[in-house]
Amino acid sequence: MKRTRGVCFATAFIACLVFVSLFADFLSPNPPTMQNLDQFFHPPTRIHFFDRNQGLQKPFLLESRLRDPMDAAYEDDPAKTYPLQFFFRGYPYKLFGLLPWDRHLVGRNENPRFYPAGTDELGRDVWSRVLAGTRTTLMVVALGIAIYSILGFAIGALAGIKGGWIDSILMRFSELVLALPALYLVLALRALLPVRIPFWQTLALTVGTIAAVAWPPMARGVRGLILQMKNSAHVEAAYALGGTPLHVFLRHFLPFLRPYALAQLAVAAPVFILGELVLSFLNVGFRDTGESWGSMLRSLKDMRVITDFYWNLMPLGMIFLTLLSLNILSSRSGGRKAEDQVMRL
């Protein structure tokens, strides 16, 4: 029952991340890149329901004024109330990347702005940046496991099926990649690229450099499983009955490799999240203009941000929950993979 609850939590959380990534702009009250230097390190906006003169009211905000710039201390001005708007017209965006739209769930299109999770050192909405970072993280994971699976599966299958000198060269090359210090290699590969590049190029190059050093475990596992099956009776019978190598691979090898491949993809997903986090934190991945959780954590180098402006730790909590969910799913899929392969053997 505990394993089942853990899997349900992990699945529900990943599903929420997918939903948030699809509707990130709709759920964001402010543009993720908008700066408001008059509202730096603004705490989360308080929503009020009671007015001292009129009693219970619809949700409204009070204007916050900077009282002490040195301590980033704010105080609310109760002289005037500002109603919170739902489904209001805000900054334009493209829903699902295709449909032009400007509607947002909740917030305000004018001052005072609504900051559900406060602002950072440049007055940018932390909530909107976290939502945009969710979309970036899922893009990194999706593109990363695609490149990882193609490289690992293709190299491992080629080495296992062909054998001989091809197998020897590919496996020695994979051992060389495994022996290299992955972090320093990724930093070196990324340092060779231009510093200022567009978002999509940053995404492709960042994920590509991580996948370039992450594929050997997948390839070696696929090769090992193929070698186990090459001399089995049903594979030899398929070749004897005139089956082509492609037919034998699709009909006999691929079903046997599928559980292992799925388990490896689940294990590899956190690698790409942590790789993007490290690169962005070291300022060689996504820049501030490309919203990502790693770039948001660069402000945590200042101890005062951790102690006094705790709302900037929100991306760290999201990273923890995402990695926890992926680890739960990968451990569960790994157990199923082992059971399936035992049954097949």
C-alpha positions as CSV (number, residue, x, y, z in Angstrom):
1,M,0.0,0.0,0.0
2,K,2.9,2.4,0.8
3,R,4.4,1.7,-2.6
4,T,1.1,2.3,-4.3
5,R,0.6,5.6,-2.5
6,G,4.1,6.7,-3.5
7,V,3.4,5.8,-7.1
8,C,0.1,7.6,-7.1
9,F,1.7,10.8,-5.6
10,A,4.5,10.7,-8.1
11,T,2.2,10.2,-11.1
12,A,-0.2,12.9,-9.9
13,F,2.7,15.4,-9.4
14,I,4.2,14.7,-12.8
15,A,0.7,15.1,-14.3
16,C,0.4,18.5,-12.6
17,L,3.8,19.5,-14.0
18,V,2.6,18.6,-17.5
19,F,-0.6,20.6,-17.0
20,V,1.3,23.6,-15.6
21,S,3.7,23.5,-18.5
22,L,0.9,23.6,-21.0
23,F,-0.9,26.5,-19.3
24,A,2.0,28.3,-17.7
25,D,1.2,31.7,-19.3
26,F,-2.5,31.4,-18.5
27,L,-1.6,30.7,-14.8
28,S,0.9,33.5,-14.7
29,P,-0.3,36.9,-13.5
30,N,2.8,38.8,-14.8
31,P,5.3,38.3,-17.6
32,P,8.2,36.1,-16.3
33,T,10.8,38.6,-17.6
34,M,9.1,41.8,-16.4
35,Q,11.3,43.8,-14.0
36,N,9.9,46.2,-11.4
37,L,12.9,47.6,-9.5
38,D,10.6,49.5,-7.2
39,Q,9.2,46.1,-5.9
40,F,12.5,44.2,-5.4
41,F,12.3,41.3,-2.9
42,H,8.6,42.0,-2.4
43,P,7.0,39.4,-0.1
44,P,4.0,37.3,-1.4
45,T,1.0,39.5,-1.9
46,R,-1.6,39.2,0.8
47,I,-5.2,38.7,-0.4
48,H,-7.8,40.5,1.7
49,F,-11.5,39.7,2.2
50,F,-12.5,42.1,4.9
51,D,-12.5,45.9,4.7
52,R,-12.6,47.8,7.9
53,N,-15.3,50.1,6.6
54,Q,-17.4,47.8,4.4
55,G,-16.9,44.4,6.0
56,L,-16.8,41.3,3.8
57,Q,-15.8,42.0,0.2
58,K,-14.6,40.3,-2.9
59,P,-10.9,39.4,-2.9
60,F,-8.9,42.6,-3.0
61,L,-5.3,43.8,-2.6
62,L,-3.7,46.7,-0.9
63,E,-0.9,48.8,-2.3
64,S,2.5,48.0,-0.8
65,R,5.0,50.8,-0.4
66,L,8.7,50.4,0.2
67,R,9.3,51.5,3.8
68,D,13.0,50.6,4.2
69,P,15.1,50.0,1.1
70,M,18.0,48.6,3.1
71,D,16.0,45.8,4.6
72,A,13.5,45.6,1.7
73,A,10.6,46.2,4.2
74,Y,7.2,46.9,2.8
75,E,4.0,48.2,4.4
76,D,0.4,48.1,3.1
77,D,-1.6,51.3,2.6
78,P,-5.2,50.6,3.7
79,A,-6.5,53.9,2.3
80,K,-7.6,52.3,-1.0
81,T,-8.5,48.8,-2.1
82,Y,-7.8,47.2,-5.4
83,P,-10.1,44.3,-6.5
84,L,-8.4,41.1,-7.7
85,Q,-9.3,40.3,-11.3
86,F,-10.2,36.9,-12.6
87,F,-9.8,35.9,-16.3
88,F,-8.4,39.3,-16.9
89,R,-6.6,40.6,-20.0
90,G,-2.9,40.7,-19.5
91,Y,0.3,40.3,-21.6
92,P,-0.2,38.5,-24.9
93,Y,1.1,35.0,-25.4
94,K,0.4,31.9,-27.5
95,L,-1.6,29.1,-25.9
96,F,0.1,25.8,-26.6
97,G,2.6,27.8,-28.7
98,L,0.0,28.3,-31.5
99,L,-3.1,30.3,-30.5
100,P,-2.7,34.0,-29.7
101,W,-4.4,34.9,-26.4
102,D,-4.1,37.4,-23.6
103,R,-6.4,35.9,-20.9
104,H,-4.9,35.0,-17.4
105,L,-6.5,33.2,-14.5
106,V,-6.0,35.7,-11.7
107,G,-4.1,38.9,-11.1
108,R,-4.0,42.6,-12.2
109,N,-2.9,44.3,-15.3
110,E,-1.9,47.4,-13.5
111,N,-0.4,48.5,-10.2
112,P,-0.5,47.2,-7.6
113,R,0.5,43.9,-9.2
114,F,-0.3,40.5,-7.8
115,Y,2.7,38.5,-6.7
116,P,1.5,35.1,-5.3
117,A,5.1,34.1,-4.4
118,G,6.8,37.4,-4.1
119,T,9.6,38.9,-6.3
120,D,13.3,38.4,-6.7
121,E,16.2,40.9,-6.5
122,L,15.1,42.5,-9.8
123,G,11.4,42.7,-9.0
124,R,10.4,39.7,-11.2
125,D,7.4,37.6,-10.3
126,V,8.8,34.4,-8.7
127,W,5.5,32.5,-9.3
128,S,5.5,33.3,-13.0
129,R,9.2,32.4,-13.4
130,V,8.6,29.0,-11.6
131,L,5.8,28.2,-14.0
132,A,7.9,29.1,-17.0
133,G,10.7,27.1,-15.5
134,T,8.4,24.1,-15.2
135,R,7.9,24.2,-19.0
136,T,11.6,24.5,-19.6
137,T,12.4,21.6,-17.3
138,L,9.9,19.3,-19.1
139,M,11.4,20.3,-22.4
140,V,14.8,19.4,-21.1
141,V,13.6,16.0,-19.9
142,A,11.6,15.2,-23.1
143,L,14.4,16.2,-25.5
144,G,17.1,14.7,-23.2
145,I,15.5,11.2,-23.0
146,A,14.8,11.3,-26.7
147,I,18.5,11.9,-27.5
148,Y,19.6,9.6,-24.8
149,S,17.5,6.7,-26.0
150,I,18.4,7.1,-29.6
151,L,22.1,7.2,-28.9
152,G,22.1,4.5,-26.3
153,F,19.7,2.1,-28.1
154,A,21.3,2.5,-31.5
155,I,24.9,2.1,-30.3
156,G,24.1,-0.8,-28.0
157,A,22.0,-2.6,-30.6
158,L,24.7,-2.2,-33.2
159,A,27.4,-3.5,-30.9
160,G,25.3,-6.5,-29.8
161,I,24.0,-7.6,-33.2
162,K,27.1,-7.0,-35.3
163,G,29.7,-8.1,-32.7
164,G,33.4,-8.5,-33.7
165,W,35.5,-5.4,-34.2
166,I,32.5,-3.1,-34.3
167,D,31.4,-4.3,-30.8
168,S,35.0,-3.8,-29.5
169,I,35.4,-0.3,-30.8
170,L,32.0,0.9,-29.6
171,M,32.5,-0.6,-26.1
172,R,36.0,0.8,-25.7
173,F,34.6,4.2,-26.7
174,S,31.8,3.9,-24.1
175,E,34.4,3.0,-21.5
176,L,36.4,6.1,-22.4
177,V,33.3,8.3,-22.0
178,L,32.5,6.7,-18.7
179,A,36.1,7.3,-17.5
180,L,35.9,11.0,-18.3
181,P,34.7,13.4,-15.5
182,A,31.2,14.2,-16.7
183,L,30.7,17.6,-15.1
184,Y,34.0,19.0,-16.4
185,L,33.4,17.6,-19.8
186,V,30.0,19.1,-20.0
187,L,31.4,22.5,-18.9
188,A,34.1,22.2,-21.5
189,L,31.7,21.4,-24.3
190,R,29.4,24.2,-23.3
191,A,32.3,26.7,-23.0
192,L,33.1,26.1,-26.6
193,L,29.7,27.5,-27.6
194,P,28.7,31.2,-27.8
195,V,27.6,32.8,-24.6
196,R,24.5,34.6,-25.9
197,I,22.4,32.3,-28.0
198,P,18.5,32.0,-28.4
199,F,16.4,30.0,-26.1
200,W,15.8,27.0,-28.4
201,Q,19.5,26.8,-29.3
202,T,20.4,26.9,-25.6
203,L,17.9,24.1,-25.0
204,A,19.3,21.9,-27.8
205,L,22.9,22.5,-27.0
206,T,22.5,22.1,-23.2
207,V,20.6,18.9,-23.5
208,G,23.0,17.6,-26.3
209,T,26.1,18.1,-24.2
210,I,24.5,16.2,-21.2
211,A,23.4,13.4,-23.5
212,A,26.8,13.2,-25.0
213,V,28.2,11.9,-21.7
214,A,25.1,10.0,-20.4
215,W,24.4,7.4,-23.0
216,P,27.0,4.6,-22.1
217,P,24.9,2.8,-19.4
218,M,22.0,2.5,-21.8
219,A,24.2,1.3,-24.6
220,R,26.0,-1.3,-22.5
221,G,22.8,-2.6,-21.0
222,V,21.1,-3.0,-24.4
223,R,24.2,-4.8,-25.8
224,G,24.3,-7.2,-22.8
225,L,20.7,-8.2,-23.2
226,I,21.1,-8.7,-26.9
227,L,24.1,-11.0,-26.3
228,Q,22.0,-13.0,-23.9
229,M,19.4,-13.6,-26.7
230,K,21.5,-14.1,-29.8
231,N,22.1,-17.8,-29.2
232,S,18.6,-18.6,-27.8
233,A,16.7,-21.2,-29.7
234,H,13.8,-19.1,-30.9
235,V,16.2,-16.4,-32.4
236,E,18.2,-19.1,-34.2
237,A,14.9,-20.6,-35.4
238,A,13.8,-17.3,-36.7
239,Y,17.0,-16.8,-38.7
240,A,16.8,-20.4,-40.0
241,L,13.2,-19.9,-41.3
242,G,14.5,-16.9,-43.4
243,G,13.8,-14.0,-41.1
244,T,15.7,-10.8,-42.0
245,P,17.8,-9.1,-39.3
246,L,15.3,-6.3,-39.1
247,H,12.4,-8.7,-38.7
248,V,14.2,-10.7,-36.0
249,F,15.1,-7.5,-34.1
250,L,11.6,-6.1,-34.2
251,R,9.9,-9.4,-33.5
252,H,12.2,-10.9,-30.8
253,F,14.8,-8.5,-29.6
254,L,12.7,-5.3,-29.2
255,P,10.0,-6.8,-26.9
256,F,12.7,-8.1,-24.6
257,L,14.5,-4.8,-24.6
258,R,11.5,-2.6,-24.1
259,P,11.1,-3.0,-20.2
260,Y,14.8,-2.3,-19.7
261,A,14.7,0.7,-22.0
262,L,11.7,2.2,-20.2
263,A,13.4,1.7,-16.8
264,Q,16.6,3.4,-18.1
265,L,14.7,6.4,-19.4
266,A,13.0,6.8,-16.0
267,V,16.4,6.7,-14.3
268,A,18.0,9.1,-16.8
269,A,15.3,11.8,-16.5
270,P,16.7,13.2,-13.2
271,V,20.2,13.3,-14.7
272,F,19.1,15.8,-17.3
273,I,17.3,17.9,-14.6
274,L,20.4,18.0,-12.4
275,G,22.6,18.6,-15.4
276,E,20.6,21.6,-16.5
277,L,20.4,22.8,-12.9
278,V,24.2,22.7,-12.5
279,L,24.9,24.4,-15.9
280,S,22.4,27.2,-15.3
281,F,23.5,27.7,-11.7
282,L,27.1,28.1,-13.0
283,N,25.8,30.6,-15.6
284,V,26.7,28.5,-18.7
285,G,23.2,27.1,-19.3
286,F,20.0,29.1,-19.5
287,R,20.4,32.8,-18.8
288,D,18.0,34.9,-16.9
289,T,16.1,35.6,-20.1
290,G,15.5,31.9,-20.5
291,E,13.4,31.0,-17.4
292,S,14.6,27.9,-15.7
293,W,14.8,26.7,-12.1
294,G,18.6,26.5,-12.3
295,S,19.0,30.2,-13.3
296,M,16.6,31.2,-10.5
297,L,18.8,29.4,-7.9
298,R,21.7,31.7,-8.8
299,S,20.4,34.2,-6.3
300,L,20.8,31.7,-3.5
301,K,24.5,32.5,-3.5
302,D,23.6,35.4,-1.2
303,M,22.9,34.0,2.3
304,R,20.5,36.8,3.0
305,V,18.2,35.6,0.3
306,I,17.9,32.2,2.1
307,T,17.3,33.7,5.5
308,D,15.2,36.8,4.8
309,F,13.6,36.3,1.4
310,Y,12.6,32.7,1.8
311,W,10.0,32.8,-1.1
312,N,12.9,32.6,-3.5
313,L,13.5,29.0,-2.4
314,M,10.4,27.9,-4.3
315,P,12.3,26.5,-7.3
316,L,14.4,24.5,-4.9
317,G,11.3,22.9,-3.5
318,M,10.0,22.2,-7.0
319,I,13.3,20.5,-8.0
320,F,13.1,18.3,-4.8
321,L,9.6,17.2,-5.5
322,T,10.3,16.5,-9.2
323,L,13.3,14.4,-8.5
324,L,11.5,12.5,-5.7
325,S,8.6,11.7,-8.1
326,L,10.9,10.6,-10.9
327,N,12.9,8.4,-8.5
328,I,9.8,6.8,-7.2
329,L,8.6,6.0,-10.7
330,S,12.0,4.8,-11.8
331,S,12.3,2.4,-8.9
332,R,8.8,1.1,-9.6
333,S,9.5,0.6,-13.3
334,G,12.8,-1.0,-12.5
335,G,11.0,-3.7,-10.4
336,R,8.5,-4.3,-13.1
337,K,11.3,-4.6,-15.7
338,A,13.1,-7.2,-13.6
339,E,9.8,-9.2,-13.2
340,D,9.1,-9.1,-16.9
341,Q,12.5,-10.3,-17.9
342,V,12.4,-13.1,-15.4
343,M,9.1,-14.2,-16.8
344,R,10.5,-14.1,-20.4
345,L,13.6,-16.1,-19.4
